[in-house]
Amino acid sequence: MDLQSFLVSFWIGVAGLSLLLYVVLDGFDLGVGILSLVACDEDRRGLMMASLSSVWDANETWLVLLGGVLFGAFPPVYAALLQGLYIPVMVMLFALIMRGVAFEFRHASRRKWLWNVTFGVGSVGAAISQGMILGALIQGWPTLAGNYVGSAWHWLTPFTLLTALGVALGYALMGAGWLILKSTGEMQDRAYRRGFWLLLGTLATGALVLALTPLHNAHIASRWSGSSALPYALAGSVAIFAALLTLWAYLKRHEYWPFLGTLLLFVASFVGLVASLYPYALTPALTWNAASASSGTLLFMLVGILPLIPIMLFYNGYQYLVFSGKVDGTAYGDDEGE
């Protein structure tokens, strides 16, 4: 393997790790926000936000890192994506900003209901936008010589609406698992009940997306039906195991495995999708190798980004250790603004 191939593989790995960590970490964060819209009183909404107050902003740093890696290491991918995804990307960013503002303003406001709605709607908007982006990538990306040649509404189809629903349900499922970990009593009971139905909805939607994907992407269809289909079968087997494990955990009212099983389900699905699309960054025309920057640029990026990755991993892990345990006592922001 020459230097260029090694560097391309390394930065593909960094991009994949950043995306995976963002999905699983900010996913439950967004899921709690979605569930907050159906919380029955202000105290429960406050406790939901309290369960996230120490981790939500660090979760989103992985999205920033992903954007930086694509911009520097794979500029044609970054450019082609934005050309076709300006609308959902802008909606996603605005929704994430809404969530951040709601977190900071709610504790000082006498109209907490306004910021509760802002937090919940922002969570739904971000989840749906990400689901539509995912669907657009799965159904194929019209490019010519590295340039996007599709319409401004390529991301809006029945298939992307289905993937958006699946992502929103999956995030809410992760959110329910997180609330089971962090709460007790009636709030935990509600999380068990909602999580069970969200699991069934997520699995049904995921199965439908899985069945329709080969009809929308010829490359994926050929990979799944070819002689090298074993890795995808293994990823699918892990996903099925994770689904059954999560279902068992909800039926037995286990405290840890509803969340951990859902994470395993997301990781297996992510690995299967990435393996199905590889070596393309954007099917059917743009590969990672063709979209990579020069060796000099990839080496230069190592100086700035490589030291940050272990620091970010350590900080993320340490904050979850420090703030582990149940959320109890005063809800987020209830000691101020009254």
Disulfide bonds with the S-S distance in Angstrom:
none
